[in-house]
Amino acid sequence: MRKNIEKIKTLFESLPYIRKFYNKTIVVKFGGHAMVDEGLKRSFARDMVLMKYVGINPVIVHGGGPQIGGLLSRLGKESRFVKGIRVTDDETMDIVEMVLVGKINKDIVGLINHFGGRAVGLGGKAGGLIKAKPLKMKGADMGFAGDVEAIDASVISALEANNFIPVIAPVGGGDDGESYNINADTAAGKIAAALKAEKLILLTDVQGVLDKGKKLISTLSLSEARSLITKKVALGGMIPKLNCCIEAVAGGVNMAHIIDGRVEHAVILEVFTDSGVGTAIGIKR
């Protein structure tokens, strides 16, 4: 009996959040360990279905770097990176598109549908969703590595209006129809801003943003987030993630979160509980 009462208390804890986020859009970047661990993949799919059934509109943008790297390696092709961005020649772009759109996207859609959702997979070229341009890096030819020039979110809005869960592979289209490989964090942030989403959630393989003493920072204002970068407290891969969140909130997203995707049901814990997990960015002091 006591165990059942605790379950009921948990349900009531989530009620104000269900009410607050009802009919709102939450963009989730799905990546890291959560994408390769089968148990975490399945729990993530269930989480997205649960969110949809309580009236929240999840939009998923996924990465796939390790899977792309693995296939390139098996084909005897070396992966090259500049500042963490994959140099994408013509042959590599074909592989990127095949892995992201042809494999990973379909796997995520299939899992969500298996658990009772109605997911639709999209490459960023579908409906002109992601208009891309070549990514400029000083002193480096990045090939078909791309940056976001514009987002046309009308295809996402149409899917949301018909109770579908959009699952987006970050491949953008150029002026002449070329495909460009877009960083998934960047794509998720730009899509969230275009939708004026309630939240942007980035799943990572760390707890969240850490201070100098390696302790988790639960909340950050935009100025505090910028300060962590300028004072070199945030380093390495955390810098582009923080910049992505800062730009998204500045572009109209209500709140951005960097959370640990290695934790089962991390998105649900962040959205529906008082304590949450990870770091929330955009708190007004």
N, C-alpha and C positions, 0 to 999 in steps of 0.2 A: 504493500500500500504506500509506504513512504517513498519508494522509488517512483511510483506513478505520480505522486504529488510533485516530486522534483521535476518530472517531465512536463507537468502542467505549468509549473512556475516558469520553466524555460519558454514555453509557448507564449505565456503572457508577457515575458520580457521582450519578445520579438514583436508584439502587437503594435507598439507605437512606431516602430520602424517600418512595418508593413504599411501602416497608415500614411506615414511621412513620404515613403517612396512609391506609393501606388501610382501607376501610370507614368512613372518617370523612367528615363533611360539611363542605364549604367553600362559603360563600355569597359570590357575586361580584356586585357592583353594576356593571352594564355601562352606561357612559355616556360623555359627552364625544366627542372626535374619533374614538374607536374605533367609535362608532355610525354615523358618517356617511362614513367612508373605506371604500370597498368592499373593498380589500385587507385592512384591519385587521378588518373584520367577518367576512370569510371565515376569517382565521387564528384569530380568537377562537372561532368555531364549531368549527374543527378541534381547538383546545385543549380545549374542553369534552368533545368526543367522546373524545379521548385520555385525559383524566382518568377518564372513566367506564369505559373499557376496562381501565385498570390498577387498578380497584377503589375509586376515590374517588368520592364523591357530590357533584357540583356542583349548586348551586341558584342560579339566575340571577334577579336583580331588575334590571329595566332602567328607565332614564329615557326622556326624549323631549322635553325642553324646547325645543330648537331647532326640531324638527319641528312641535310645537304652535304655537310662535310664528310659524313660516312660514305655516302654514295660516290662522291668525287674520289675519295681514297680508294674505293673498290675498283673504280674505273682507271686508276693510276694517274689521276689529275691532282696536282698540289693545290691546296687552298692558300690564298694569299690575302692578308688583311692590312689595311692602313687605318690606324687609330680605331681598331675594333670593327671596321666596316669591310665586308668582303669585296675584294676586287672581282668584278663580274664581267668576264669576256663573253663573247657570243655563245660559245659552247657551254660555259658555266650557267648562263642565263637560261638556256634550254633545260638544264638539269634543275635549276632553282624552280622554274615554273612547273616542271613535272612533279617535283617533290611536294611543293607547297599546295598547288592547285589540284594536282592529280592524285595525290596520296593523303597527305596530312589532313587537308580540308575535308575530304570525303570520310576519313576515319572519324573526325570529330562530329560531323553531321550524323553519321551512322550511329554513334554512341548516344547522342542526344535523342534521336528518334527512337532508339531502342528503349530508352527510359520514359517514353511517353511524350516527348516534346515534338515540335514541328520546326525543324531546323532547315535552312536553305544555305547552301554553300556558294560563295561568290569569290572570284578573283577580283582584285581591285580595278581591273579593266571593264568589268561588267557594268553596263549602264553609265560608263564614264565616271564611275565612283571616285577613283584616284587618278587625277591628271598628274603625270610625273615629268620631271626634267632631270638631266644628268646631274649627279652629285659632284660638286667641285671640291677638290682637295688640293691644296698648294703642293706643286711638285709631283703630283701623282695622277696617272690616268686610271680612273676608277671603272672605265668601261660602262656597263649597263647597271652599275649601282646608282640608285636614283634618290631624288628628294621629292617631296610633295609640293607641287605647284598650286593645286586647287583640289577641293573636295566637293563633289556633287552628291549630297546625302539623300536625294529624293528616292533612290531605289531602296535605301534602308528604311526610310519613313513609310514607304508603301508596304514593305514586308511587316514592319511593326504594326501597322494599321490592320493587317490581316492575321495577326497573332502568330507570325513566324519569328524564329530566332535567327538573325543573320550571323553567319560564320564567314569571316573575311580573310582571305589570303593576301598578304601585303605585296602584291604585284601591280604596279601602276602602268598606265599607258601614256606614251609620248605623243608628240604632235603628228608623227608619221605612222602611228600605230605600233611603234616598238614597245617591247616589254622592259620594265625596269624593276630591279630588286630593291624594295624599300625596307628599311629597318622597321621591325614590327612595333617597337615602342613609339617611334615617330608617327607611323601610320595611325596607331591607336589614339595618340594625343590629338592629331589633326582631325580625325573623325569625331572624337568626343567634343572638340570645340565647335565643329560644324553643326553637330546635333544639339549644342548647348546642353550636354548631358548633365545629369545630377552628379554623377561620379565617374571618374576614370580610375580603374584599378589595374596596377601592374603586378603580375605574379613574378616573383624572382626566386633566387636560390639563397637569399639571406633573410635575416629577421625583418629588415627594414633599413632605415637610415640610422647609423650609429654615431655617437659623439666621440670625442677624443679618447675617452676611457672605454670605448667599445661597448657602451650601453645603448640600448634602443631608445631612440627619441620618438615619443608617441605622437606629438603634434608639432607642426612647423607653420609659421606664417610664410608668405612669399619672400619677405625680406630676410627672414632667418634662413630659409632654404638657399637663397642667393649667397648669403654670408658663409654658409658651409662650403660653398664652392670656392669663393674668393680667398677664404682663409685656409684652403686645402685640407679641410677636415674630411670632406667627401672626396674620394679618390677613385681612379679607375672607372669601372663600368657604372658606378653610382652617379657619376657626373651627368652623362646623357639622360639617365632616368630622371634625375632631379630636374634637369632643364626641360625635359618633356612635360613633367608635371607642372612646372612653373608656367610654361607657355600655354598649356591647356587651361589652367585656372585663369590666367590673364586673358584667354580667349573666350571665356564665358562658362567654363565648367565650374560647378559649385564647389567640388572638393576632389582632390586627387589622393590616391593611396598607393604606397609601395609596400607589398605584403609578402610573406613567406609562403610560396606555393608548395613547399614541402610539407606543410601542415594540412592534414586532411580537412576538407570543408572550410578552407581559409576564407573564401569569399563570403560564405554564409556567416562565419564568425565576425567578419568585418562589418557586414551590412546589418545584421540582425541582433547583435548583442551590445550591451553597455560598454564592455571593455574593449572590444574590437581586437585586431591584431595588426602589427606593422606600424607604419608611419602615415599619418594624415597630413596632407600639405594643402594650405590655403586657409588655415585657421586665422580669424581676425582677432588680433590682440587688443 
